[in-house]
């Protein structure tokens, strides 16, 4: 029973499916300024994502509290 799909070893070895070609690092030169600006932009993105997550948690907790409060309020029974 032969399959056409590559084996696990073929997929995950160094030269497997979708292997990235080795880049010539001598032609690309990253200066320390570029690395610092990339790090800062990554940090800013992380901070923005954390702030959005905190706002969503805060609004979700607030809405949940309001829902529970509305469900638990005693309603006046007609006499």
N, C-alpha and C positions, 0 to 999 in steps of 0.2 A: 504494500500500500504506500505508494509514493505520493507526496503532496508537492504542490507547486510553490507553496509558501516557504520562505527561508526559515532556517532553524533559529532557535534562540541565540545560539552563539554567533550566527551570521548577522543577526540584527544588532547585537550589543557589543560586538568586538570593535576594535579601533577603526577598522576600515569597513564597517557594516553599512547597512542601508541608511542613507541620509547623512553620511559622514561629512563633516565640514572639511573643506580643503584647507591645507595649511597655508596660513597667510605669511607673506614676507614682511616681517616686522621692521626691516631696515628701511623700507620706503615710508612707513608711517612713524611719525615722531609725535608723541604726546608730551606736551610740556606740563610742568607742574601746575601752571595756571589753569590749563584746560581740565586737569583732574580735579582741582579744587572747585572750579565752577560746576563741574558735573556732580560732585559730591554735594554742593550747596543746593543745586536744583533737585537732587534726589531727596535731600533733607526737607526742602520746602514741600515737595509732593507728599512726603510721609506726614508732615505736620498737617497739611490740608486734609488728608484722608483721615487722620486721627480726629481732627476737629469735626468733620462731617459725621464720623461715627459717634462721637460724644453727643452731638446735637440730636442725632436720630434716637439714641438711647434715652436722652432727656425727654424728648417729645413722646416717645413710646411709653415711658414710665408715667408721664403726666396724663396721657390719654387713658392708660390702664387705671390709674388712681381715680380719675373722673368716672370711668365706667363702673368701677366697684362702688364708688360713693353713690352713684345714681341707682344702682341695683339694691343697695342696702338701706337706702333712706326709707323711713317709715312713711307709708302713704296713709293719709287720713281716711278711715273707713266711714262711709256714710251711715248715719244713724236714723 
